[in-house]
């Protein structure tokens, strides 16, 4: 019998794209509106696969309940995996992910946010809708000749670099594993974080979240930045200490922030709170700043990306159950699906 899939935190667009891709596979998919948490994990009983998204909470208790319910595979329909207790799942519940879906989607959204924030397009839109055609308060700056600091030079980071290169910007890049050949080919420079902070007019984050870089952007790093810097984050919310960001915005050290992610987004993002009071005081404070532009984790949200997410997720299920293969398994040590353990039998972390 074909495996049965319990897909948690299902939205209408999940149904549309998974149903379309599933015509090739013919799996039984149960769409559940609930997030996957310790309180809902037992709903996967009778299913072979639990399918999770980024704002679920699959901690050790949830993993235990999934295993007890007979779930044999946890299939993430995301690249991010920081919501999973990988150590608890190790040797008990394989975890697969979608390592990439459309880096173009995220890169293009990053630049769109940057342009919109710089040229105050969000404010101009609201004004003209009310018949206010004044230009005061909408002043921006030329991107040409300015310096952009890119933290992380993976596929998305490189695409952002290429796009910003087209604006005539100087590109400074930080990465733990620099690709000097690519830097020479494209025309950017690898530097230290300190140099990025001191010289950049725009700083954009494109690195995965790890225990080592939680709150990479904090009060100290903000203090080291150029006055009036624009900060852009389409990566992971916890890369930024939001309280430190608020302080930087209040003092004017931060000239503007464009955020597609937020460190405590799980309760709010992807849901409708338009008729409710937002109880998160920090998020509510962010929303009061005229120089803050927030989108609700939509950088990935293109037709191409959703199609790829559904296709790869279901392919991961097929490969596991039909061939006992896990090409996109998340390594519990380093979190990567391209870990050396696939070829050398060991993770680079030991």
BALOBA-1460 file (C-alpha; in Angstrom, 3 decimals):
// residues 350
<rec num="1" residu="x" x="0.000" y="0.000" z="0.000"/>
<rec num="2" residu="x" x="1.118" y="3.523" z="-0.718"/>
<rec num="3" residu="x" x="2.133" y="5.658" z="2.280"/>
<rec num="4" residu="x" x="-0.437" y="7.966" z="3.831"/>
<rec num="5" residu="x" x="0.552" y="11.581" z="4.514"/>
<rec num="6" residu="x" x="-0.707" y="13.890" z="7.258"/>
<rec num="7" residu="x" x="0.063" y="17.426" z="6.071"/>
<rec num="8" residu="x" x="-0.016" y="19.890" z="8.976"/>
<rec num="9" residu="x" x="-0.636" y="23.653" z="8.906"/>
<rec num="10" residu="x" x="-2.276" y="23.294" z="5.502"/>
<rec num="11" residu="x" x="-3.340" y="26.432" z="3.662"/>
<rec num="12" residu="x" x="-5.435" y="26.642" z="0.471"/>
<rec num="13" residu="x" x="-2.303" y="27.083" z="-1.639"/>
<rec num="14" residu="x" x="-0.782" y="23.938" z="-0.101"/>
<rec num="15" residu="x" x="-3.821" y="21.962" z="-1.231"/>
<rec num="16" residu="x" x="-3.654" y="23.448" z="-4.729"/>
<rec num="17" residu="x" x="-0.006" y="22.645" z="-5.392"/>
<rec num="18" residu="x" x="0.191" y="19.340" z="-3.515"/>
<rec num="19" residu="x" x="-2.957" y="18.059" z="-5.198"/>
<rec num="20" residu="x" x="-1.490" y="19.028" z="-8.569"/>
<rec num="21" residu="x" x="1.869" y="17.343" z="-7.899"/>
<rec num="22" residu="x" x="0.211" y="14.328" z="-6.275"/>
<rec num="23" residu="x" x="-1.390" y="13.349" z="-9.579"/>
<rec num="24" residu="x" x="1.993" y="11.810" z="-10.374"/>
<rec num="25" residu="x" x="2.290" y="9.942" z="-7.063"/>
<rec num="26" residu="x" x="-1.266" y="9.026" z="-6.061"/>
<rec num="27" residu="x" x="-0.746" y="9.309" z="-2.303"/>
<rec num="28" residu="x" x="-3.518" y="9.716" z="0.262"/>
<rec num="29" residu="x" x="-2.994" y="13.182" z="1.774"/>
<rec num="30" residu="x" x="-4.912" y="14.384" z="4.819"/>
<rec num="31" residu="x" x="-4.781" y="18.188" z="5.067"/>
<rec num="32" residu="x" x="-4.805" y="19.410" z="8.662"/>
<rec num="33" residu="x" x="-5.251" y="23.093" z="9.523"/>
<rec num="34" residu="x" x="-3.375" y="22.660" z="12.802"/>
<rec num="35" residu="x" x="0.329" y="23.324" z="13.244"/>
<rec num="36" residu="x" x="2.386" y="20.273" z="14.163"/>
<rec num="37" residu="x" x="3.067" y="20.601" z="17.893"/>
<rec num="38" residu="x" x="3.058" y="18.286" z="20.926"/>
<rec num="39" residu="x" x="-0.674" y="19.024" z="21.232"/>
<rec num="40" residu="x" x="-1.480" y="17.917" z="17.669"/>
<rec num="41" residu="x" x="1.158" y="15.280" z="16.869"/>
<rec num="42" residu="x" x="-1.215" y="12.441" z="17.823"/>
<rec num="43" residu="x" x="-3.403" y="13.432" z="14.840"/>
<rec num="44" residu="x" x="-0.778" y="11.708" z="12.682"/>
<rec num="45" residu="x" x="-1.766" y="8.313" z="14.079"/>
<rec num="46" residu="x" x="-2.510" y="5.958" z="11.221"/>
<rec num="47" residu="x" x="-0.340" y="7.921" z="8.799"/>
<rec num="48" residu="x" x="3.122" y="6.956" z="7.557"/>
<rec num="49" residu="x" x="4.364" y="10.493" z="6.945"/>
<rec num="50" residu="x" x="3.977" y="13.750" z="8.838"/>
<rec num="51" residu="x" x="4.538" y="16.808" z="6.663"/>
<rec num="52" residu="x" x="5.656" y="19.902" z="8.555"/>
<rec num="53" residu="x" x="6.198" y="23.603" z="7.813"/>
<rec num="54" residu="x" x="8.521" y="26.235" z="9.292"/>
<rec num="55" residu="x" x="6.324" y="27.545" z="12.115"/>
<rec num="56" residu="x" x="5.497" y="24.148" z="13.578"/>
<rec num="57" residu="x" x="7.052" y="23.088" z="16.876"/>
<rec num="58" residu="x" x="8.437" y="19.578" z="16.543"/>
<rec num="59" residu="x" x="10.266" y="19.312" z="19.855"/>
<rec num="60" residu="x" x="11.291" y="16.110" z="21.596"/>
<rec num="61" residu="x" x="7.769" y="15.522" z="22.939"/>
<rec num="62" residu="x" x="6.266" y="15.912" z="19.476"/>
<rec num="63" residu="x" x="8.880" y="13.547" z="18.017"/>
<rec num="64" residu="x" x="8.036" y="10.952" z="20.679"/>
<rec num="65" residu="x" x="4.333" y="11.198" z="19.842"/>
<rec num="66" residu="x" x="4.960" y="10.888" z="16.107"/>
<rec num="67" residu="x" x="7.073" y="7.785" z="16.625"/>
<rec num="68" residu="x" x="4.459" y="6.288" z="18.954"/>
<rec num="69" residu="x" x="1.786" y="7.037" z="16.342"/>
<rec num="70" residu="x" x="3.632" y="4.948" z="13.782"/>
<rec num="71" residu="x" x="4.973" y="7.795" z="11.634"/>
<rec num="72" residu="x" x="8.006" y="6.593" z="9.706"/>
<rec num="73" residu="x" x="9.122" y="9.824" z="8.013"/>
<rec num="74" residu="x" x="8.988" y="13.519" z="8.875"/>
<rec num="75" residu="x" x="8.918" y="15.354" z="5.542"/>
<rec num="76" residu="x" x="9.556" y="19.082" z="5.797"/>
<rec num="77" residu="x" x="8.115" y="21.181" z="2.996"/>
<rec num="78" residu="x" x="10.724" y="23.839" z="3.677"/>
<rec num="79" residu="x" x="14.453" y="24.393" z="3.568"/>
<rec num="80" residu="x" x="14.523" y="25.522" z="7.202"/>
<rec num="81" residu="x" x="14.721" y="22.903" z="9.933"/>
<rec num="82" residu="x" x="15.384" y="24.868" z="13.139"/>
<rec num="83" residu="x" x="11.850" y="24.021" z="14.364"/>
<rec num="84" residu="x" x="12.791" y="20.327" z="14.599"/>
<rec num="85" residu="x" x="14.539" y="18.616" z="17.523"/>
<rec num="86" residu="x" x="16.966" y="16.717" z="15.293"/>
<rec num="87" residu="x" x="18.767" y="14.985" z="18.143"/>
<rec num="88" residu="x" x="15.504" y="13.538" z="19.417"/>
<rec num="89" residu="x" x="14.649" y="12.334" z="15.920"/>
<rec num="90" residu="x" x="18.086" y="10.783" z="15.325"/>
<rec num="91" residu="x" x="17.844" y="7.055" z="14.440"/>
<rec num="92" residu="x" x="14.128" y="7.124" z="15.279"/>
<rec num="93" residu="x" x="12.472" y="9.341" z="12.688"/>
<rec num="94" residu="x" x="14.233" y="10.357" z="9.453"/>
<rec num="95" residu="x" x="13.783" y="14.024" z="8.570"/>
<rec num="96" residu="x" x="13.865" y="15.235" z="4.976"/>
<rec num="97" residu="x" x="13.627" y="18.762" z="3.641"/>
<rec num="98" residu="x" x="13.445" y="20.750" z="0.418"/>
<rec num="99" residu="x" x="16.994" y="22.120" z="0.265"/>
<rec num="100" residu="x" x="16.063" y="24.619" z="-2.414"/>
<rec num="101" residu="x" x="12.890" y="25.540" z="-4.245"/>
<rec num="102" residu="x" x="13.414" y="28.901" z="-5.925"/>
<rec num="103" residu="x" x="16.368" y="30.974" z="-4.820"/>
<rec num="104" residu="x" x="15.192" y="33.489" z="-7.419"/>
<rec num="105" residu="x" x="11.945" y="34.027" z="-5.493"/>
<rec num="106" residu="x" x="13.732" y="34.949" z="-2.264"/>
<rec num="107" residu="x" x="16.445" y="36.996" z="-3.968"/>
<rec num="108" residu="x" x="13.938" y="38.993" z="-5.996"/>
<rec num="109" residu="x" x="11.779" y="39.647" z="-2.916"/>
<rec num="110" residu="x" x="14.865" y="40.810" z="-1.027"/>
<rec num="111" residu="x" x="15.643" y="43.429" z="-3.638"/>
<rec num="112" residu="x" x="11.960" y="44.401" z="-3.930"/>
<rec num="113" residu="x" x="11.847" y="45.078" z="-0.174"/>
<rec num="114" residu="x" x="15.064" y="47.077" z="-0.351"/>
<rec num="115" residu="x" x="13.809" y="49.276" z="-3.185"/>
<rec num="116" residu="x" x="10.372" y="49.746" z="-1.627"/>
<rec num="117" residu="x" x="11.846" y="50.776" z="1.724"/>
<rec num="118" residu="x" x="14.465" y="53.084" z="0.240"/>
<rec num="119" residu="x" x="12.028" y="54.892" z="-2.088"/>
<rec num="120" residu="x" x="9.162" y="54.832" z="0.460"/>
<rec num="121" residu="x" x="6.878" y="53.076" z="-2.024"/>
<rec num="122" residu="x" x="4.713" y="51.629" z="0.760"/>
<rec num="123" residu="x" x="4.094" y="55.121" z="2.129"/>
<rec num="124" residu="x" x="3.508" y="56.634" z="-1.316"/>
<rec num="125" residu="x" x="0.934" y="53.939" z="-2.110"/>
<rec num="126" residu="x" x="-1.056" y="54.697" z="1.043"/>
<rec num="127" residu="x" x="-0.890" y="58.444" z="0.439"/>
<rec num="128" residu="x" x="-2.055" y="58.459" z="-3.149"/>
<rec num="129" residu="x" x="-4.934" y="56.123" z="-2.286"/>
<rec num="130" residu="x" x="-6.108" y="58.925" z="0.034"/>
<rec num="131" residu="x" x="-5.575" y="61.610" z="-2.597"/>
<rec num="132" residu="x" x="-2.354" y="62.918" z="-1.016"/>
<rec num="133" residu="x" x="0.204" y="63.539" z="-3.755"/>
<rec num="134" residu="x" x="2.889" y="65.365" z="-1.757"/>
<rec num="135" residu="x" x="6.521" y="64.219" z="-1.999"/>
<rec num="136" residu="x" x="7.651" y="65.347" z="1.433"/>
<rec num="137" residu="x" x="8.918" y="62.459" z="3.533"/>
<rec num="138" residu="x" x="9.466" y="60.202" z="0.521"/>
<rec num="139" residu="x" x="13.108" y="61.045" z="-0.194"/>
<rec num="140" residu="x" x="15.346" y="58.077" z="-0.966"/>
<rec num="141" residu="x" x="18.873" y="57.616" z="-2.300"/>
<rec num="142" residu="x" x="20.476" y="56.272" z="-5.471"/>
<rec num="143" residu="x" x="21.537" y="52.652" z="-5.157"/>
<rec num="144" residu="x" x="24.275" y="53.319" z="-7.726"/>
<rec num="145" residu="x" x="27.649" y="53.771" z="-6.074"/>
<rec num="146" residu="x" x="26.485" y="52.690" z="-2.636"/>
<rec num="147" residu="x" x="27.875" y="49.721" z="-0.682"/>
<rec num="148" residu="x" x="25.849" y="46.607" z="0.092"/>
<rec num="149" residu="x" x="26.959" y="44.098" z="2.707"/>
<rec num="150" residu="x" x="25.750" y="40.562" z="2.090"/>
<rec num="151" residu="x" x="26.019" y="38.069" z="4.947"/>
<rec num="152" residu="x" x="25.954" y="34.597" z="3.414"/>
<rec num="153" residu="x" x="26.958" y="33.690" z="-0.134"/>
<rec num="154" residu="x" x="24.870" y="30.602" z="-0.771"/>
<rec num="155" residu="x" x="22.576" y="30.388" z="-3.796"/>
<rec num="156" residu="x" x="20.229" y="33.124" z="-2.614"/>
<rec num="157" residu="x" x="23.018" y="35.398" z="-1.471"/>
<rec num="158" residu="x" x="24.826" y="35.062" z="-4.794"/>
<rec num="159" residu="x" x="21.661" y="35.918" z="-6.723"/>
<rec num="160" residu="x" x="21.156" y="39.030" z="-4.584"/>
<rec num="161" residu="x" x="24.774" y="39.974" z="-5.258"/>
<rec num="162" residu="x" x="24.258" y="39.604" z="-9.002"/>
<rec num="163" residu="x" x="21.093" y="41.724" z="-8.962"/>
<rec num="164" residu="x" x="22.654" y="44.478" z="-6.859"/>
<rec num="165" residu="x" x="25.735" y="44.371" z="-9.062"/>
<rec num="166" residu="x" x="23.398" y="45.439" z="-11.868"/>
<rec num="167" residu="x" x="22.554" y="48.578" z="-9.889"/>
<rec num="168" residu="x" x="26.220" y="49.541" z="-9.880"/>
<rec num="169" residu="x" x="26.739" y="48.855" z="-6.188"/>
<rec num="170" residu="x" x="29.930" y="47.878" z="-4.404"/>
<rec num="171" residu="x" x="29.464" y="44.411" z="-2.867"/>
<rec num="172" residu="x" x="31.089" y="43.331" z="0.401"/>
<rec num="173" residu="x" x="30.364" y="39.746" z="1.423"/>
<rec num="174" residu="x" x="30.900" y="37.627" z="4.533"/>
<rec num="175" residu="x" x="30.731" y="33.838" z="4.560"/>
<rec num="176" residu="x" x="32.284" y="31.142" z="6.741"/>
<rec num="177" residu="x" x="33.285" y="29.323" z="3.566"/>
<rec num="178" residu="x" x="34.230" y="31.947" z="0.961"/>
<rec num="179" residu="x" x="34.266" y="31.060" z="-2.726"/>
<rec num="180" residu="x" x="37.086" y="33.235" z="-3.993"/>
<rec num="181" residu="x" x="36.806" y="31.971" z="-7.567"/>
<rec num="182" residu="x" x="33.176" y="33.066" z="-7.703"/>
<rec num="183" residu="x" x="34.019" y="36.386" z="-6.082"/>
<rec num="184" residu="x" x="36.553" y="37.078" z="-8.800"/>
<rec num="185" residu="x" x="34.154" y="35.977" z="-11.542"/>
<rec num="186" residu="x" x="31.216" y="38.122" z="-10.365"/>
<rec num="187" residu="x" x="33.204" y="40.983" z="-8.908"/>
<rec num="188" residu="x" x="32.696" y="41.179" z="-5.156"/>
<rec num="189" residu="x" x="34.963" y="41.102" z="-2.124"/>
<rec num="190" residu="x" x="34.938" y="38.820" z="0.922"/>
<rec num="191" residu="x" x="35.534" y="40.803" z="4.104"/>
<rec num="192" residu="x" x="34.988" y="40.469" z="7.852"/>
<rec num="193" residu="x" x="31.672" y="41.206" z="9.547"/>
<rec num="194" residu="x" x="33.292" y="44.247" z="11.138"/>
<rec num="195" residu="x" x="34.104" y="45.671" z="7.713"/>
<rec num="196" residu="x" x="30.565" y="45.038" z="6.512"/>
<rec num="197" residu="x" x="29.101" y="46.812" z="9.528"/>
<rec num="198" residu="x" x="31.372" y="49.834" z="9.166"/>
<rec num="199" residu="x" x="31.087" y="50.369" z="5.403"/>
<rec num="200" residu="x" x="27.657" y="49.176" z="4.233"/>
<rec num="201" residu="x" x="24.723" y="51.401" z="3.333"/>
<rec num="202" residu="x" x="22.547" y="48.288" z="3.042"/>
<rec num="203" residu="x" x="23.052" y="44.998" z="4.911"/>
<rec num="204" residu="x" x="21.145" y="41.895" z="3.807"/>
<rec num="205" residu="x" x="21.105" y="38.550" z="5.630"/>
<rec num="206" residu="x" x="21.244" y="35.277" z="3.673"/>
<rec num="207" residu="x" x="22.610" y="32.663" z="6.057"/>
<rec num="208" residu="x" x="20.959" y="29.705" z="7.816"/>
<rec num="209" residu="x" x="20.137" y="29.931" z="11.502"/>
<rec num="210" residu="x" x="22.530" y="27.976" z="13.707"/>
<rec num="211" residu="x" x="23.137" y="27.950" z="17.475"/>
<rec num="212" residu="x" x="26.268" y="29.976" z="16.781"/>
<rec num="213" residu="x" x="24.623" y="32.889" z="14.986"/>
<rec num="214" residu="x" x="21.436" y="33.450" z="16.983"/>
<rec num="215" residu="x" x="21.146" y="37.251" z="17.353"/>
<rec num="216" residu="x" x="24.037" y="37.812" z="14.995"/>
<rec num="217" residu="x" x="22.607" y="41.303" z="14.622"/>
<rec num="218" residu="x" x="22.365" y="42.730" z="18.125"/>
<rec num="219" residu="x" x="22.982" y="45.943" z="20.025"/>
<rec num="220" residu="x" x="26.753" y="45.688" z="19.688"/>
<rec num="221" residu="x" x="26.781" y="44.903" z="15.975"/>
<rec num="222" residu="x" x="24.216" y="47.642" z="15.307"/>
<rec num="223" residu="x" x="26.397" y="50.130" z="17.175"/>
<rec num="224" residu="x" x="29.253" y="49.223" z="14.814"/>
<rec num="225" residu="x" x="27.159" y="49.906" z="11.705"/>
<rec num="226" residu="x" x="27.173" y="52.968" z="9.513"/>
<rec num="227" residu="x" x="24.657" y="55.609" z="10.583"/>
<rec num="228" residu="x" x="21.385" y="55.295" z="8.669"/>
<rec num="229" residu="x" x="22.025" y="51.755" z="7.410"/>
<rec num="230" residu="x" x="19.147" y="49.818" z="5.876"/>
<rec num="231" residu="x" x="18.855" y="46.303" z="7.305"/>
<rec num="232" residu="x" x="17.129" y="43.569" z="5.269"/>
<rec num="233" residu="x" x="16.292" y="40.073" z="6.501"/>
<rec num="234" residu="x" x="14.623" y="37.433" z="4.341"/>
<rec num="235" residu="x" x="16.475" y="34.560" z="6.007"/>
<rec num="236" residu="x" x="15.603" y="33.635" z="9.610"/>
<rec num="237" residu="x" x="14.039" y="35.867" z="12.251"/>
<rec num="238" residu="x" x="16.330" y="34.912" z="15.118"/>
<rec num="239" residu="x" x="19.362" y="36.217" z="13.268"/>
<rec num="240" residu="x" x="18.258" y="39.612" z="14.611"/>
<rec num="241" residu="x" x="17.758" y="40.597" z="18.237"/>
<rec num="242" residu="x" x="14.535" y="42.503" z="17.628"/>
<rec num="243" residu="x" x="14.742" y="44.552" z="20.821"/>
<rec num="244" residu="x" x="18.192" y="45.711" z="19.742"/>
<rec num="245" residu="x" x="16.739" y="46.553" z="16.334"/>
<rec num="246" residu="x" x="13.966" y="48.617" z="17.944"/>
<rec num="247" residu="x" x="16.564" y="50.538" z="19.948"/>
<rec num="248" residu="x" x="18.568" y="51.176" z="16.774"/>
<rec num="249" residu="x" x="15.466" y="52.451" z="14.995"/>
<rec num="250" residu="x" x="14.547" y="54.735" z="17.896"/>
<rec num="251" residu="x" x="17.980" y="56.356" z="17.949"/>
<rec num="252" residu="x" x="18.161" y="56.667" z="14.181"/>
<rec num="253" residu="x" x="21.216" y="54.428" z="13.931"/>
<rec num="254" residu="x" x="19.127" y="52.134" z="11.731"/>
<rec num="255" residu="x" x="17.728" y="54.138" z="8.833"/>
<rec num="256" residu="x" x="15.209" y="51.469" z="7.961"/>
<rec num="257" residu="x" x="14.458" y="47.762" z="8.277"/>
<rec num="258" residu="x" x="12.845" y="45.473" z="5.710"/>
<rec num="259" residu="x" x="11.840" y="42.164" z="7.276"/>
<rec num="260" residu="x" x="10.198" y="39.100" z="5.803"/>
<rec num="261" residu="x" x="10.863" y="37.124" z="8.991"/>
<rec num="262" residu="x" x="10.567" y="37.819" z="12.719"/>
<rec num="263" residu="x" x="12.076" y="35.889" z="15.595"/>
<rec num="264" residu="x" x="8.717" y="35.245" z="17.291"/>
<rec num="265" residu="x" x="6.689" y="34.913" z="14.103"/>
<rec num="266" residu="x" x="5.254" y="31.431" z="14.692"/>
<rec num="267" residu="x" x="2.045" y="32.625" z="16.344"/>
<rec num="268" residu="x" x="1.242" y="35.363" z="13.841"/>
<rec num="269" residu="x" x="2.698" y="34.790" z="10.397"/>
<rec num="270" residu="x" x="0.481" y="32.979" z="7.870"/>
<rec num="271" residu="x" x="-2.603" y="33.812" z="9.983"/>
<rec num="272" residu="x" x="-5.211" y="36.626" z="9.918"/>
<rec num="273" residu="x" x="-5.094" y="38.914" z="12.953"/>
<rec num="274" residu="x" x="-6.658" y="41.926" z="11.239"/>
<rec num="275" residu="x" x="-9.575" y="41.936" z="13.682"/>
<rec num="276" residu="x" x="-7.501" y="41.174" z="16.775"/>
<rec num="277" residu="x" x="-5.076" y="42.939" z="19.053"/>
<rec num="278" residu="x" x="-1.467" y="41.845" z="18.550"/>
<rec num="279" residu="x" x="-0.261" y="40.715" z="21.944"/>
<rec num="280" residu="x" x="3.418" y="40.686" z="21.020"/>
<rec num="281" residu="x" x="4.592" y="44.110" z="22.220"/>
<rec num="282" residu="x" x="7.821" y="43.999" z="20.217"/>
<rec num="283" residu="x" x="6.089" y="43.150" z="16.944"/>
<rec num="284" residu="x" x="3.423" y="45.777" z="17.651"/>
<rec num="285" residu="x" x="6.170" y="48.350" z="18.255"/>
<rec num="286" residu="x" x="7.910" y="47.440" z="14.999"/>
<rec num="287" residu="x" x="4.693" y="48.027" z="13.101"/>
<rec num="288" residu="x" x="4.536" y="51.628" z="14.356"/>
<rec num="289" residu="x" x="7.774" y="52.704" z="12.670"/>
<rec num="290" residu="x" x="7.290" y="54.441" z="9.309"/>
<rec num="291" residu="x" x="10.737" y="53.216" z="8.207"/>
<rec num="292" residu="x" x="9.984" y="49.533" z="8.834"/>
<rec num="293" residu="x" x="8.526" y="47.361" z="6.078"/>
<rec num="294" residu="x" x="7.334" y="43.896" z="7.105"/>
<rec num="295" residu="x" x="6.041" y="41.079" z="4.931"/>
<rec num="296" residu="x" x="4.796" y="37.855" z="6.508"/>
<rec num="297" residu="x" x="7.398" y="35.304" z="5.364"/>
<rec num="298" residu="x" x="6.313" y="35.540" z="1.742"/>
<rec num="299" residu="x" x="9.707" y="35.757" z="0.025"/>
<rec num="300" residu="x" x="9.370" y="32.143" z="-1.146"/>
<rec num="301" residu="x" x="5.793" y="32.628" z="-2.321"/>
<rec num="302" residu="x" x="5.845" y="32.197" z="-6.094"/>
<rec num="303" residu="x" x="4.133" y="29.617" z="-8.280"/>
<rec num="304" residu="x" x="7.482" y="28.183" z="-9.293"/>
<rec num="305" residu="x" x="8.597" y="27.781" z="-5.685"/>
<rec num="306" residu="x" x="5.353" y="26.185" z="-4.465"/>
<rec num="307" residu="x" x="5.386" y="23.742" z="-7.358"/>
<rec num="308" residu="x" x="8.987" y="22.752" z="-6.555"/>
<rec num="309" residu="x" x="8.237" y="22.413" z="-2.829"/>
<rec num="310" residu="x" x="5.357" y="20.011" z="-3.449"/>
<rec num="311" residu="x" x="7.275" y="18.018" z="-6.058"/>
<rec num="312" residu="x" x="10.421" y="17.568" z="-3.951"/>
<rec num="313" residu="x" x="8.475" y="16.801" z="-0.756"/>
<rec num="314" residu="x" x="6.515" y="14.035" z="-2.437"/>
<rec num="315" residu="x" x="9.647" y="12.765" z="-4.196"/>
<rec num="316" residu="x" x="11.342" y="12.503" z="-0.795"/>
<rec num="317" residu="x" x="8.443" y="10.317" z="0.363"/>
<rec num="318" residu="x" x="8.640" y="8.153" z="-2.740"/>
<rec num="319" residu="x" x="12.398" y="7.619" z="-2.545"/>
<rec num="320" residu="x" x="12.218" y="6.638" z="1.119"/>
<rec num="321" residu="x" x="9.356" y="4.161" z="0.870"/>
<rec num="322" residu="x" x="10.145" y="2.686" z="-2.530"/>
<rec num="323" residu="x" x="13.958" y="2.735" z="-2.589"/>
<rec num="324" residu="x" x="14.953" y="3.324" z="1.039"/>
<rec num="325" residu="x" x="16.873" y="6.415" z="-0.101"/>
<rec num="326" residu="x" x="17.125" y="9.747" z="1.723"/>
<rec num="327" residu="x" x="18.999" y="12.157" z="-0.552"/>
<rec num="328" residu="x" x="17.508" y="15.166" z="1.264"/>
<rec num="329" residu="x" x="17.794" y="13.851" z="4.807"/>
<rec num="330" residu="x" x="18.743" y="16.485" z="7.368"/>
<rec num="331" residu="x" x="21.906" y="15.542" z="9.269"/>
<rec num="332" residu="x" x="21.210" y="15.741" z="12.998"/>
<rec num="333" residu="x" x="24.703" y="17.147" z="13.629"/>
<rec num="334" residu="x" x="25.168" y="19.854" z="11.013"/>
<rec num="335" residu="x" x="21.636" y="20.200" z="9.664"/>
<rec num="336" residu="x" x="22.708" y="19.860" z="6.059"/>
<rec num="337" residu="x" x="21.211" y="17.497" z="3.501"/>
<rec num="338" residu="x" x="24.457" y="17.572" z="1.500"/>
<rec num="339" residu="x" x="26.489" y="16.397" z="4.496"/>
<rec num="340" residu="x" x="29.599" y="14.267" z="3.845"/>
<rec num="341" residu="x" x="28.016" y="11.382" z="5.709"/>
<rec num="342" residu="x" x="26.283" y="10.550" z="2.423"/>
<rec num="343" residu="x" x="29.637" y="9.768" z="0.776"/>
<rec num="344" residu="x" x="32.115" y="9.312" z="3.604"/>
<rec num="345" residu="x" x="29.856" y="7.936" z="6.320"/>
<rec num="346" residu="x" x="30.576" y="10.803" z="8.690"/>
<rec num="347" residu="x" x="29.499" y="14.380" z="9.284"/>
<rec num="348" residu="x" x="31.995" y="17.214" z="8.982"/>
<rec num="349" residu="x" x="31.201" y="18.013" z="12.630"/>
<rec num="350" residu="x" x="32.397" y="14.568" z="13.706"/>
